[in-house]
Amino acid sequence: MATLEPDNSTTFLAIGDVHGHWDCVIEAIALAEAILGKLPDLVLQVGDAEPHRNEEDLAGCHTPKKYRSLGDFSALGQGDIRSPVYFIGGNHEPYVALDALPGPFPTPWGDDLSVYYLGRAGATILENRLKVAWLSGISSPNADPGLRSESIRARTYFSREEVVTILQEASRLGEIDVLLTHDWPSDLRVGRGNDSTRDLIEAIRPTLHLCGHMHAGFEGTIGTTIVNALNAVPPATKKQGRDRFGWWRLYERDELGEIRCLDVGR
């Protein structure tokens, strides 16, 4: 079993909804390197990454026609992504291909790109440095998120079983540094978020919760947990006439387990 490196601080970058604009991931890593004087130890991405390798991946993604695009992930080569990137699934993802991956998770995605899919739900220690729990997808419009069907749209929802999985695995791992979800928890803003995500935060009590989905930066707390919602990357927000604030955030976890934000993308 992986263990945390003792007495060692960790730097990590969080990036919002990418929507296929992987040049922005490269840009954010370079900005973090300039701030730190070194590359961040790892990158966490909160879903809607749209890492389409080919047209077949795109065909298995639930996306409105006007936003449907292969993106630039397929153009990436070895060495372009200079810090390991770990992404979860959002509601616009090539789930047909992602769900076909045999695991174990996290698992590599793409050809030797240092990009990894975390999977549907779980908890682990990433890079021997950071205890991370995650839940891919969004809440079903049904009140009870039961078993998921195999339709492309239904694949965007998380299931009750996956919520149980993350609770069990997080409990075995102990104190969680970061919880990743795509959707917001409920009751941060009127009409936004879902109760399942809030229940996870209250049960797991991570130091930091990161989410995306709404294309808006947000800072708040739930109990002792810091909640940071990330904006989408600039090309996506520009299409919607929105500001850029919070499309990435750079953090440091110190030797005592405290996490502080070093800078925010604007």
N, C-alpha and C positions, 0 to 999 in steps of 0.2 A: 504494500500500500504506500502511496506517495505521502511524504511528510513535508511540513513547512521547513524551509531553511531557517535555522535559528539566528536571532540577532541580526536580521538583515532587512533593510527597508526595500519596498517595492514601488516602482512607478508604473502606472497603467493609464492608458488612454481610453476614453469611452467615446463612441461615435454614434450619432443618430441614424435615422433612416437613410440608407444610401441610394436605394432605387436604381441600382445599376451603375451609378457614377463612381466607379472604383478609383478614378483619378483623384477624387476627393479624399479617399482613404490614404493614398500615397501622400497627398498634400498635408493632411492632418498629422501623419507620422513625422514628416519633415519639420512641421511647426513645433511639435513636441520635442524633437531632437534639438532644435535651436534653443528652446527654453531650458532644457535640462543639461545641455552639453553632451548628451548621449541619447541613444535610442531608448524609448520606453520599454520596459520588460515585456509587456504584452498589451494587446488591444482587445477591448470588449465592444461588440456591436449589438444593438438592441433590436434587430429584426428589420424586415423589409430591405435586406441586403441586395436581393435580386442578383445573385452571382450566377448568371446564366452562362453556361459553357457553350451552348449551341442552341439551335432552334427547337430541338426536342425538349430541352429544359424549359424554354419559354412557353412552349405549348402546354406544359404541365403546371403553369402558374396562373392563378386567378388574378387578373388585372384588367381594369377598364380599357377598352380599345384605344381611347385617345392617349393613354399613358403607356401603351404596350410597346416595349423596345428591348432589343437584345442587350443593350448596355455595352460597357467596355471590359467586363470581366474576362471575356474570351481572348482579349488582346494582351492580357498580363503574361509576363514571362518570369522565369526564375530570377530572383533577386529584386524584383519590383516592389514586393511587400517586405519591408526590412525588419519589422517586428511581427511576431506571431499574432494573427487575428482570429478571434473566436467569436462566431456569430450564432444567434438564435434565429428561429423562424418568426416572421411576422404574419401579416395577412396577405402579402404579395410575395410569394416565394415559389421556387420550383419544387413544390412538395412531392409531386409524383416521383421525381428523381431522388429527393432527400429521403423520402420514406422507404425507398428501395435499398438504401445503404445498409449493409449488414452489421455495422458497428464493429467493435465496441466504440462507444462515444466518450469523449470527442473523437471525431474521425476526420482525416484530411479531405479537402474538397479542392478540385482542380489538380493540375499537374505540377507538383513540387513547388507550391506557391506560398507556403507557410500560412495557409488559410484553413480553418477547422470549423466544422459544424458541430455544435454542442449536442444536438439531438432534441427530442421532444421535451424531456423533463429530467432533472437529475441534480446532482451536486458532486463536486470533486475539487481537488486542489490543482490549480493550473500553474504550470511551469515551476512546481514545487514552491510556490510563493503566495498564492491567493486562494482562499476558500470561497468558491463561487457556486451558487445554486441558480437554476434557470427553469423557465417555463416558456416554451414556444407557442405561438398562435395567439388568437384573441378569444374572448368569451362568445359562446354560442348565443344567438338571440333567444333560444329556449331557456327557460328558467333553470332547467336541470341539464348540465352539460354531460349527458350520458355518452355511450359509445358513439364514435364518429363513423359516418358512412365514407365510402371511397370516392365520392364525387370531388371534383377539383375545388369547388367552393367549400364543401364540408371539411376538407383537409386543413383549412385555415383556422379551425377552431381547436382549442384544447379540450381534453376530456376530463371527466371526474377522476378516472383512473390515473391520469398524469398528475393531477393535483395531489393525489395520495402518494404517488411515487416521489415527488419532490419533498414532501413532508417527511417521508421515511428516510430518504437518503440524506437530507439535511440534518436530521436528528442523529444519524450515525456519524456524521462528519463533525458535529459539534458546532461551536460558534461560527457563523457564516459572515464573511467579510462583505460580499456583494451578492445581492439577488438581482438577476436579470429577468425582466418580462418585457413583452412588446407593448401591451396596453397599460394604461394608468390604473392605479387603485382608485376605488370609488371615494367620493366625498372630499377630494382635493379641490375640484371645481364642479359647479352644478352641471349635471348632464354628461359628465365625463367619467370614464373608468368603470371598473367592475368589482363586485364584492369578492370574487375569488382571489383576485390579486391582493386586495386589502387584507383578507383573511390570512393569506400566506405571510405577508409582512408581520402581522400581529402574532402569528404562531412561531415563525422562524426568528424574528427580531434581528435581521441582519444589520450590520453597521451602516450600509449604504444600499439603497434601492435605485436601480437605473431602469428607465423605460423610454419609449418613443411614441410612435403611432400617431399622435395628435399634431405633429409638425409645429411644436411650440416648446420653448424652453420654460422650465418651471423649477422653483426651489421650494421645498417644504419639509415637514417632518411628520412622521406617524410614530408616536411614542418616542423612543430613543433613536429610531431609524431616520437617517437623512434620506430624503426623496429628491432625486434629480431627474426630471424629464428632459430628454434631449430633443432639440430641433432636428429637422431633416437637413441634409447637406445643401449648400447654396443653390445648385441648379434646380433642385426640387422646390425650395421655398420661393425662388424667383418666379417660377411658373404660377405660383399662387399669390404673388404679390406680398409675400410675408418677409419679415426681417430675418437676419441670419443668427441672432443671438442663441448661443447654446448648442450649436451643431456638433461641437466636440467639447469634451472636458478632460483636463489632465489632473491626475490624482497621485498622491503619495500615501502609501500605508507604512507607518513607522514601525519600529521594533516592538512597540507596546500594542500594536493593533489599531491605533488611531488612524483614521483616513481624513486627509484634508485635500481640498481642491486647490491646485496650483494656478490654473488659468482656465479661461473659457473662450471658445471660438466665437468670433463676432463677424 
